Amino acid sequence: MSSPDPFRRTLSWLSAYTRFPASRLEKHAEALVCLVELAAAENTPEQPRFLIKSRDGARDAALRAHNHRRSFAHDVCDNRTAV
């Protein structure tokens, strides 16, 4: 019964213990089983999802080199007028 879907888990329980759908429980009993399953599904914490960000070493190196080259452009372009 490791199915994550509460509906499937309830159906498998009903078929295993009450021979569902050949024989059915009373309406109130079926509603109670469904309510218990919904309450249990609501109380289970969701598994946290971790997004793994892949590193691109070549891209990082290219950006560092580009920024380094840009820093030299400001030294070369000197627009001061010598008097």
C-alpha positions as CSV (number, residue, x, y, z in Angstrom):
1,M,0.0,0.0,0.0
2,S,2.7,2.4,-0.9
3,S,0.7,4.2,-3.6
4,P,0.9,7.9,-3.2
5,D,-2.6,8.5,-4.6
6,P,-5.2,8.4,-1.7
7,F,-8.0,7.3,-4.1
8,R,-6.1,4.3,-5.3
9,R,-5.0,3.4,-1.8
10,T,-8.6,3.5,-0.6
11,L,-9.8,1.4,-3.5
12,S,-7.1,-1.3,-3.0
13,W,-8.1,-1.4,0.7
14,L,-11.8,-1.7,-0.1
15,S,-11.1,-4.5,-2.6
16,A,-8.8,-6.4,-0.2
17,Y,-11.0,-6.2,2.9
18,T,-14.6,-5.9,1.7
19,R,-14.5,-7.6,-1.8
20,F,-15.3,-4.3,-3.4
21,P,-17.0,-3.8,-5.9
22,A,-18.8,-7.2,-5.7
23,S,-20.1,-6.3,-2.2
24,R,-20.2,-2.9,-0.8
25,L,-20.3,-1.4,2.7
26,E,-23.1,0.8,3.9
27,K,-23.1,4.4,2.7
28,H,-22.0,5.8,6.0
29,A,-19.1,3.3,6.4
30,E,-17.9,4.0,2.8
31,A,-18.0,7.7,3.5
32,L,-16.1,7.2,6.7
33,V,-13.4,5.2,5.0
34,C,-13.0,7.9,2.4
35,L,-13.0,10.7,5.0
36,V,-10.3,9.0,7.0
37,E,-8.2,8.6,3.9
38,L,-8.6,12.2,2.9
39,A,-7.6,13.3,6.4
40,A,-4.6,11.1,6.4
41,A,-3.6,12.5,2.9
42,E,-4.0,16.1,4.2
43,N,-1.8,15.5,7.2
44,T,1.1,14.0,5.4
45,P,3.8,16.6,4.6
46,E,4.8,17.0,1.0
47,Q,8.3,16.0,0.1
48,P,10.4,19.1,-0.5
49,R,11.7,19.5,-4.0
50,F,15.3,20.6,-4.4
51,L,16.2,22.1,-7.7
52,I,19.8,21.3,-8.6
53,K,21.5,24.1,-10.5
54,S,24.2,22.7,-12.8
55,R,27.4,24.7,-13.1
56,D,28.8,25.5,-16.5
57,G,32.5,26.0,-15.9
58,A,33.3,27.1,-19.5
59,R,30.5,29.7,-19.4
60,D,31.7,31.0,-16.0
61,A,35.3,31.3,-17.3
62,A,34.1,33.1,-20.4
63,L,32.1,35.6,-18.4
64,R,35.1,36.3,-16.1
65,A,37.4,36.8,-19.1
66,H,34.8,39.1,-20.7
67,N,34.5,41.2,-17.6
68,H,38.3,41.4,-17.3
69,R,38.7,42.6,-20.9
70,R,36.0,45.2,-20.3
71,S,37.9,46.6,-17.4
72,F,40.8,47.4,-19.7
73,A,38.5,49.3,-22.2
74,H,38.1,52.1,-19.7
75,D,41.8,52.7,-19.4
76,V,42.3,52.8,-23.2
77,C,39.4,55.2,-23.9
78,D,40.7,58.3,-22.2
79,N,38.9,61.4,-23.6
80,R,40.7,64.0,-21.6
81,T,42.2,66.9,-23.6
82,A,45.7,67.8,-22.9
83,V,46.2,71.6,-22.6
